[in-house]
Amino acid sequence: MHYKQVKGILSPQNGMNLYRGCTHGCIYCDARSKCYNINHVFEDIEVKENALELLEQKLRNKRDKCMIGTGAMTDPYIHLEEKINYTRKSLELIEKYGYGVAIQTKSSRILRDLDLLKKINVKAKCVVQMTLTTYDENLCKLLESNVSTTKERVDVLKTMRDNGIPTVVWLDPILPFINDTEENIMGILNYCIEAKVYGIICFNMGLTLREGNREYFYQKLDEYFPGLKKLYQQKYGDRYEINSPNNARLMKLFYDVCLKNHIESDYNKIFHYLLEFPLKKEQLSLFMENSELYQ
């Protein structure tokens, strides 16, 4: 771990990352890509030392309330969070100033902050996003070695369901010749149905590879799936988008199951939902009263 002073914390779309780097050990991690300019050992977490001060200043001075997003680049519940509580402290600020939050993770550590998530959801809006890739628990422990298992993540989704907090699942990535099977996809979809998720984001059945994460991914293929790297190189070369040969069939299955079970599968609509800050109850009441004047 090391600290670094930063100039800003919120992106133009009101997203934030409190940390850089990760200790979850997912073999496919896109954040390892060189384009993100992480100039330190990936597992040596960079902590944005003044992030909380910058966040409070932004939230206090913003003209309009909005949704604050976190988890797009670095999981907000990496192991280090247990010690320094940056994510919890940021949630306290979001709750204090009446903002909403859309938080993405693979860790059951988020349950520690259930009290804050519930408060935010009452005052504004909270959406918990959970990534699910692998139904088989043993395979999950290979692909995502230092993070909560799929079953543990599903338990988080169910806990959020039981506490009235909406959830979204990222069905991504699906690795060709590893977990791109109907059994895997149906296993995950059945979990989503059981947890009553609002929506599932899935662009395609595949993954993305570019300089930085490609080399690490291939290293892990050699370690866990000998011979598979050669097949990837022969079939995909240096492509960025790596789609499964089963993509068309599995995507049809995905859309059919979502439609049948009233789960939103249009990622554009889901992104809109994640960004949409709700009207306050008093604003909604005023709107309803005024609308009656024109009936």
Summary of the structure (lengths in Angstrom):
residues: 295
radius of gyration: 20.1
end to end distance: 61.5
largest distance: 71.3
contacts: 917
relative contact order: 0.12
helix: 47%
strand: 15%
